[in-house]
Amino acid sequence: MDAGILQRFVVPLNPPRQRHVSRPSRIRVSLNSQGDYGGPKPTRELLAEWVSKNDDFVRSLPIYVGGASLAAVLLNRAVSGIAPVADASSSQSRADLLALGMAVTNILNGLVWLSIRPKTISVVDPNGVDCRRIYHGLPEFVTSELLWAWESISNVTCCRSLIVVYDGICILQIGFADVLQPNGDEPMGVDADKLIQGSLYKGVMRSGSQSYLANLSLYPGKTELPFLPSNTQAAILQPLGEKGMAIVGGDTIRGFTTSDQAWITLIAEKLDATLAKAVNKTQVTVEEKS
């Protein structure tokens, strides 16, 4: 009787563990009445922006620190009652000499920073007109995704133009575009067929990786991108899977950092998944109708 009771309450040595399945978090993306993106936006690097805006002060900072350290050592030497002549047997004198050497090193470092300056790269205003063209046959969730991509890239990088060509069609042209005629105000459209036949598009699709044209004016292939403003400083050609490409135009030479390029790559992967889903749905609908 007791043995039966004990068997009912035996605790297994290795009890089965409950498996916790992590569910992917969902980001809600919405469009307001003006058609703008209303979801989360990436943050900026505030420290890097402050340093770039206060470049002269940051370069002079070692001089200020070295000068203040030098004055503090001399003042301490004067008020401490120690003989002004350095004595090798005195620990205070050895410490003062070490502090003086470090202060002078800081001052010299600041002078070097001030004398060696990189070439100033200024932000330019695109020579073009504002453009906002979205392919009319896209589902609403694809339009929302494209606007999200534009807001996410333009808000944190030097991007001023974005073109998305997918499945042989230009589905998005937003930002600044070159004018169709001199002294006109109509933006130049994207000839998707001509772009696909160009060497830039073929090279990017063949490699399957991002191509960064840090100084666009130095590349002969710039003529294949006539829809970008004439003074576009940099461009990124980002493949979208095997069916399309995104073109990102910037207003600063070498303005896209490594983190910007990685961010654009991640957005391109998300766009490719969304566009592929939309294309598959369209094909299924056409087959059902036929």
C-alpha positions in Angstrom: 0.0 0.0 0.0 2.8 2.4 1.0 4.8 1.4 -2.1 1.9 2.3 -4.3 1.6 5.7 -2.7 5.3 6.4 -3.1 5.2 5.4 -6.8 2.5 8.0 -7.4 4.6 10.8 -6.0 8.0 9.9 -7.5 9.6 12.9 -9.0 11.6 12.2 -12.2 15.3 13.0 -12.1 15.2 14.8 -15.5 11.8 16.4 -15.7 10.8 17.6 -19.2 11.5 21.3 -19.7 9.1 23.6 -21.3 10.3 25.0 -24.6 9.9 28.7 -25.0 9.4 29.7 -28.6 10.4 33.2 -29.3 8.1 35.0 -31.5 9.4 37.7 -33.9 8.4 41.2 -32.9 6.3 43.1 -35.3 6.7 46.7 -36.2 3.6 48.6 -37.1 3.9 50.7 -40.2 1.3 53.1 -41.2 0.7 56.0 -43.5 -0.9 59.3 -42.5 -3.3 61.4 -44.6 -0.4 63.0 -46.5 1.1 59.6 -47.4 4.1 59.9 -45.2 5.6 57.1 -43.1 4.4 57.0 -39.5 6.5 54.2 -38.0 9.7 54.0 -35.9 12.7 55.9 -37.2 16.4 55.1 -36.6 18.4 57.4 -34.3 21.3 59.6 -35.2 24.8 59.5 -33.7 24.7 62.7 -31.6 28.3 62.5 -30.4 29.7 62.2 -34.0 27.5 65.1 -35.2 28.7 67.3 -32.3 32.4 66.5 -33.0 32.0 67.3 -36.7 30.3 70.6 -36.0 32.9 71.6 -33.4 36.0 70.4 -35.3 38.2 73.4 -34.5 37.5 73.1 -30.8 38.1 69.4 -30.7 41.5 69.8 -32.5 42.5 72.6 -30.1 41.5 70.7 -27.0 44.9 69.0 -26.4 46.5 72.5 -26.4 44.1 73.7 -23.7 44.6 70.6 -21.6 48.4 70.7 -22.0 48.5 74.4 -21.2 46.3 74.1 -18.1 48.5 71.1 -17.0 51.7 73.0 -17.5 50.3 76.1 -15.6 49.1 73.8 -12.7 52.6 72.1 -12.4 54.4 75.5 -12.4 51.9 76.9 -9.9 52.3 73.9 -7.6 56.1 74.2 -7.8 55.9 77.9 -6.9 53.5 77.7 -3.9 54.9 74.4 -2.4 58.1 76.0 -1.2 60.3 73.6 -3.2 63.5 74.9 -4.7 63.0 75.9 -8.3 66.0 73.9 -9.4 65.2 70.3 -10.2 66.7 67.8 -7.8 67.1 64.2 -9.1 67.0 62.9 -5.5 63.5 64.5 -4.9 60.5 62.4 -5.7 58.5 65.7 -6.2 61.0 66.9 -8.8 60.7 63.7 -10.7 56.9 63.8 -10.7 57.0 67.4 -11.9 59.3 66.6 -14.7 57.0 63.7 -15.8 54.0 66.0 -15.6 55.8 68.7 -17.6 56.7 66.2 -20.3 53.1 65.0 -20.6 51.8 68.6 -20.8 54.3 69.5 -23.5 53.3 66.3 -25.4 49.6 67.4 -25.3 50.5 70.8 -26.6 52.5 69.4 -29.5 49.8 66.9 -30.3 47.2 69.7 -30.5 49.5 71.7 -32.8 49.8 68.7 -35.1 46.1 68.3 -35.2 45.6 71.9 -36.2 48.3 71.8 -38.9 47.1 68.6 -40.5 43.5 69.0 -41.8 41.6 66.9 -44.2 40.2 68.4 -47.3 37.0 70.2 -46.6 34.0 68.4 -48.1 30.9 70.5 -48.1 27.3 69.5 -48.6 25.8 70.7 -51.9 22.3 71.5 -52.8 21.1 69.2 -55.6 20.6 70.9 -58.9 17.2 69.4 -59.6 13.5 69.4 -58.7 11.6 67.5 -56.1 10.1 64.3 -57.4 7.7 61.7 -55.9 6.7 59.0 -58.3 5.3 55.7 -57.1 4.1 52.9 -59.5 0.3 52.9 -59.4 -0.1 49.1 -59.5 1.5 48.4 -56.2 -0.4 47.0 -53.1 -0.8 49.3 -50.2 1.6 47.4 -48.0 4.4 47.7 -50.7 3.8 51.4 -51.0 4.1 51.7 -47.2 7.3 49.7 -47.3 8.9 51.9 -50.0 8.0 55.1 -48.1 9.5 53.6 -44.9 12.7 52.8 -46.8 12.9 56.4 -48.1 12.3 57.9 -44.6 14.7 55.5 -42.9 17.6 56.2 -45.4 17.1 59.9 -45.9 16.7 60.8 -42.2 20.1 59.3 -41.1 22.3 59.5 -44.2 23.2 62.0 -46.9 20.7 60.5 -49.2 18.8 63.0 -51.3 17.5 60.7 -54.1 16.2 57.1 -54.2 15.2 55.0 -57.2 14.0 51.5 -57.0 13.8 49.3 -60.1 12.3 45.9 -59.7 11.3 43.3 -62.2 12.0 45.6 -65.1 9.8 48.5 -63.8 10.8 51.6 -61.9 8.4 51.4 -59.0 9.8 54.4 -57.0 11.5 57.6 -57.8 11.6 60.0 -54.8 13.7 62.9 -53.7 15.6 65.2 -56.1 15.7 64.4 -59.8 17.3 66.2 -62.7 15.1 68.3 -64.9 13.7 67.0 -68.2 14.4 70.2 -70.0 16.7 73.2 -69.3 15.0 75.8 -67.1 12.1 73.5 -66.7 10.4 72.2 -63.6 9.4 68.7 -64.7 11.6 65.9 -63.3 13.3 63.5 -65.6 11.9 60.0 -65.4 13.8 56.7 -65.2 14.1 54.6 -68.4 14.2 51.2 -66.7 15.0 49.3 -70.0 18.0 51.6 -70.8 19.2 51.4 -67.2 19.1 47.6 -67.2 21.1 47.4 -70.4 23.8 49.6 -68.9 27.2 48.4 -67.5 26.5 49.6 -64.0 23.3 47.6 -63.6 24.8 44.5 -65.2 27.9 44.7 -63.0 26.0 45.1 -59.8 23.6 42.2 -60.6 26.5 40.0 -61.7 28.4 40.6 -58.4 25.3 40.5 -56.2 26.9 42.9 -53.8 26.6 46.6 -53.1 28.6 49.1 -55.2 29.6 52.4 -53.6 30.6 55.2 -55.9 32.1 57.5 -53.3 32.9 60.3 -55.8 30.4 60.0 -58.6 32.0 62.7 -60.8 35.1 60.5 -61.3 33.2 57.5 -62.7 32.5 57.4 -66.5 29.3 55.3 -65.7 27.7 58.5 -64.3 26.2 59.0 -67.8 24.0 55.9 -67.1 22.3 57.8 -64.3 21.0 60.9 -66.0 17.9 61.0 -63.8 20.0 62.0 -60.7 20.8 65.7 -60.2 23.8 66.8 -62.2 25.8 67.6 -59.0 25.1 64.3 -57.2 28.2 63.7 -55.2 28.0 60.0 -54.3 25.8 57.1 -55.1 25.2 53.6 -53.9 24.0 50.8 -56.2 22.3 48.2 -54.0 20.9 44.9 -55.6 17.5 43.8 -54.5 17.8 40.0 -54.8 18.1 38.9 -58.4 15.2 41.1 -59.9 16.0 44.6 -59.0 18.3 47.4 -57.8 18.0 50.5 -55.6 20.0 53.6 -56.4 20.8 56.0 -53.6 22.1 59.4 -54.4 23.9 61.6 -51.9 24.9 65.2 -51.5 28.4 64.7 -50.1 31.5 63.1 -51.4 32.3 60.0 -49.4 29.3 60.9 -47.3 28.0 57.4 -46.8 29.8 55.8 -43.8 30.3 52.1 -43.3 27.3 51.9 -41.0 25.2 53.8 -43.6 26.1 51.1 -46.2 25.2 48.3 -43.8 21.9 50.0 -43.0 21.1 50.4 -46.7 21.9 46.7 -47.2 19.5 45.6 -44.5 16.7 47.8 -45.8 17.3 46.4 -49.3 17.0 42.8 -48.0 13.6 43.7 -46.4 12.4 45.5 -49.5 13.4 42.4 -51.6 11.3 40.1 -49.4 8.3 42.5 -49.6 8.5 43.0 -53.3 9.0 39.3 -54.0 5.9 38.5 -51.9 3.9 41.1 -53.9 5.0 39.7 -57.2 4.1 36.2 -56.2 0.6 37.3 -55.1 0.1 39.1 -58.4 1.1 36.0 -60.4 -1.3 33.8 -58.4 -4.1 36.3 -59.0 -3.5 36.3 -62.7 -3.4 32.5 -62.9 -6.7 32.3 -61.0 -8.4 34.8 -63.3 -7.1 33.0 -66.4 
